[in-house]
Amino acid sequence: MENQDFSTSFLVAKSAGEAYKAIVDPRAWWSEEIEGTTDEINAEWSYHYKDLHRCKMKVVELIPDKRVAWLVTENYFNFVQDQNEWIGTRVILDISEEGDQTRVRFTHEGLIPKYECYEICSNAWSGYVNNSLRQLIETGTGMPNRGQEITSHEQIGTESNQ
């Protein structure tokens, strides 16, 4: 059986160090609503967006210029029945140099198509990673959630849930 974990990747004309620096600052590409330390091993941090989504992450792997991994320790979605879908999953960002470019591969290990949240979550991750994180690495400015503002990829997710 093939791996069904959600994964996406992109190439940028920046160094692995620049990619790593951006990844460990999810406030700059995912959400300004993140509380806690995101760039120290075993640190715990939390994310929330209105009453749609809350989660707690633990930094389980930090290999400078190579890999960042977070373990989801708690999760809540207001649009699914099974609140355990993300708990115990890992968000992994691998960094590798390919010639004069750097590849960032995002994998949400355990986010699989049978989950009720898969379509909404994979669409949201695609937007955060392929748009906001990529832009942060390339230009120094990402497009994270800004407090109560809803981003275009979140709007898509909430519309499909109505």
N, C-alpha and C positions, 0 to 999 in steps of 0.2 A: 504494500500500500504506500502510495506516495505521500510525502509530507504535505499536510493541509494547513499548516500555520500561515497566518497572513504575513506576507513579506513584500517589500518594495525596495528599489534602489535607484540611485542616480549618480552621475559623474559630475565633478566640478573641477575647474582649473585652479584649485587651491591646494595647500599642503594638508597632509594628514593632521598636523598640529592645529591648523586653523579649524578643521572639521571637528576635532575633539573638543576644542575650546567652546565651540558653539553648542555641541551636543550636551555637554555637562551643564548648560545654562538653559533648561527648558522654559524658564520664564520669558526668555527672549524669542522662543519659537512655538511653544505650546500654549502657555497661559501665564498671564501676570498674576493669577490667583493661586499660584503655587506657594506653599509655606514650608519652610524647613531648608535643610542643607542638601544640595543635589550633587555636590562634587567631592564627597568624602565616602570612602568605603564604610559600609554598615550604617550610614546615616539614613534617617527616615524623613520622608516629606509627604505632603498631602496636596491634592488638587481638588478643586470643586468648581462647578459651573452651575449657577442658580440651583434649582432643585432637580436638574437633569442628571448630573453625574458628580459623584465624589469617589475618590480613591486614595489609598495610602500606598506608598512605594517605599521599598528599602533598596539602597544602592548595594548590589551584591558583587559587582565586578567593575573595576576601573583599571584599564590597561592603557596608559597614555598613548595617544595616536593610533590605537588599535581597536579597543572595545569598551563599551559602556553597557551594563546590564542592570535592570531594576526588577525586583520581585514585587508583584502586586499582593499586598497583605490584607487589604480590605477594599471592598468596592460596593457601590450602590448606583444603580440606574433607575430612573423613575419610569422607564418604558419597557422593562422586561419582567417576566415572572420569576425566573431563577436568578437570584442575586449573587450566586456563587460563580457565575460564568467567568469572571476575570480572576477570582481569587486563586492564588498559586501559579498564575501565568507569569511569564517573564517577557519584558520589553528589552530587546537587544539591538544595539547599534554597533555594527562592525565597520571598521575603517580600513581600507587597503589602497595602496598606491598602485596605479596602473599607468605606467609611462609617466607623462608629465601631468596626469590628472589623479584625482582621488575619488574612489568609490565609497559611498556610504550605503550600507545595506541595513535596512530596518526590518526586524522580525519581531512580531508579537507571538512568541512561542506559547501555544495553547489557545490562541484566538482562531477558532476553526469554523468552517461553514455551517456546521450543525447548530451553532449557537444562535439564539434569538437576536443577539446584538450584532452579529457578524456584519451584515450589510451596512448598518449605520456606522459601526466602529471602523470597518476597513475603509469606508469612504472618508471618514473624519481623519484617520491616520494618514491616508494618502494625501489629503490636503495639507495637514500639518507638516509632514515629512517632505513631500515633493515640491511644495510651494514655500511654506514658511521657513523650514530648516534650511532648505537649499538656498533661499534668498539670504538668510542670515549668514551663511558661510560665504556666499559670493559677494555680498554688499555690506555686511556688518549690521543689517537691520532686518529682523524677521517680522512676521505678521501674527503674533500670538493673540489669544483672546484678551480683550482689554476690559476687565471687570464685567459689567453687565451687557456689554456689546456682544451681539451674536455675529459670528463670521459666516461667510457664504457657505462653507462646507458644513457647518453646524445647522444652518438653515435648511439645507438639503436633507440632513438627517432628521430634523424635527418635522419637516413637511411629510416625509414618507411614513411617519409614525402616527399621523393624525387620521 
